[in-house]
Amino acid sequence: MAKDIYILGIETSCDETGAAIVKNGSEIVANVVASQIEFHKKFGGVVPELASRKHLEIINPVLDEVLEQAGMGYGDLDAVAVTIGPGLVGALLMGLGAAKVISYVKKLPLVGVDHIEAHIYANFVDHPDLKPPFVALVVSGGHTMLVYIEEYGSYELMGRTLDDSVGEAYDKVAAFLGLGYPGGPIIDSLAKEGDTEAIRFPRAMMSKGELNFSLSGLKTAVLNYVSKLKTQSVELPLPDLTASFQAAVVDVLVSKTLRAASQKGVDKIVMAGGVAANSYLRRRMTDAARDEGMVLYYPSMSLCTDNAVMIAASGYYRFIAGERLSLAANPIPNLRLGQSVQSL
């Protein structure tokens, strides 16, 4: 009988300080996330330097809590996995530094993890039977991309945003409307009361075969529409406005994701990243996939946003593949999906 493998995951790529212990790549033993969202709200977004300081303050208590929650010590672990990129360089340094200390002092192997890969691998936690090949739509605050995963660790970038990510577009529109931060959950909630067809906003780059995204035109169209109403002293129809904006975004995401899956001849679609928690996107993608005879997978809400469970899960697959990270490694804030990190 194979020995169980326990991986400690550490995540500090942006404004969540996370630590988790995962067994055999899919079973959550313990999970702790300390979010900074409330702290950064007053600034209208994440302030990198302040995020780093917060990570430094909270990383040790978070690690203590996850071990206590698991009823384990460092001696019970097989390896420590940590986000090495992409992300905010100062924030990444906090997690990587903690992981290096643990690795050195406790004599544990160190594994570097790609944050985007980890978002995709969060699906293996909620869906242990999921296996490649499949197409993944990664939608978050900093990334929007379509990726073909032929096998574990093999990635083909099929499409990406040429300007704003989906998360950025939501945040910018929400800020312009005075709705607050983060924009995604606020717009998703408000849009439930609106008419998705009330305002016809543009859907960019929808030509046949095109898999890249562009959201700057949609964002500008919303801003122009709002500015026009304001000059006329007309009250903003916020539910209809947010519902119409969200429908335009989701129409493009659904169409291109199905197109990518069809091009690759796969019947499995995976969603990953913080925006994968969006209720309208989940509903629309579920219906569209079913109509095309495809199966859709997405993580539970808590595993869509940044967390260390996904880092430990991804770290497990890298660990069993024999990958190890040097104690001399530095963070890679602009890490590309599929770029080798273990030899650094």
FENCORCOR-V917038 format. One record per backbone hydrogen bond with DSSP energy under -1.0 kcal/mol. CO is the residue of the C=O (numbers start at 1). NH is the residue of the N-H. If there is no record, write none. Layout:
co-><CO	CO>
nh-><NH	NH>
//
This chain:
co-><5	6	6	7	8	9	10	11	13	15	17	18	19	20	21	21	22	23	23	27	30	32	34	36	37	40	40	41	47	48	49	50	51	52	53	54	55	58	59	60	61	62	63	64	65	66	67	67	73	74	79	80	81	82	84	85	88	89	90	91	92	93	94	95	96	97	98	99	100	101	102	103	109	110	111	113	114	115	116	117	118	120	121	122	123	127	134	135	136	137	138	139	140	143	144	145	146	146	147	148	149	151	156	159	160	165	166	167	168	169	170	171	172	173	174	175	183	184	185	186	187	190	191	195	199	207	213	215	216	217	218	219	220	221	222	223	224	225	226	227	228	229	230	236	237	238	239	240	241	242	243	244	245	246	247	248	249	250	251	252	253	254	255	256	257	258	259	260	261	267	268	269	270	272	273	274	275	278	279	280	281	282	283	284	285	286	287	288	289	290	295	297	300	301	308	309	310	311	312	313	314	315	316	318	319	326	332	333	336	341>
nh-><24	78	79	22	81	20	83	18	88	36	34	11	32	9	29	30	7	26	27	23	21	19	17	40	41	43	45	44	51	52	53	54	55	56	57	58	59	62	63	64	65	66	67	68	69	70	71	72	76	77	8	111	10	113	332	115	92	93	94	95	96	97	98	99	100	101	102	103	104	105	106	108	80	325	82	84	118	119	120	121	122	123	124	126	127	130	149	270	147	272	145	275	167	140	161	138	158	159	136	156	134	154	148	146	213	169	170	171	172	173	174	175	176	177	179	178	187	188	189	190	191	193	194	198	201	210	162	219	220	221	222	223	224	225	226	227	228	229	230	231	232	234	233	238	241	242	243	244	245	246	247	248	249	250	251	252	253	254	255	256	257	258	259	260	261	262	263	264	266	295	135	297	137	139	276	277	278	282	283	284	285	286	287	288	289	290	291	292	294	293	269	271	303	304	312	313	314	315	316	317	318	319	320	323	322	329	335	87	339	344>
//
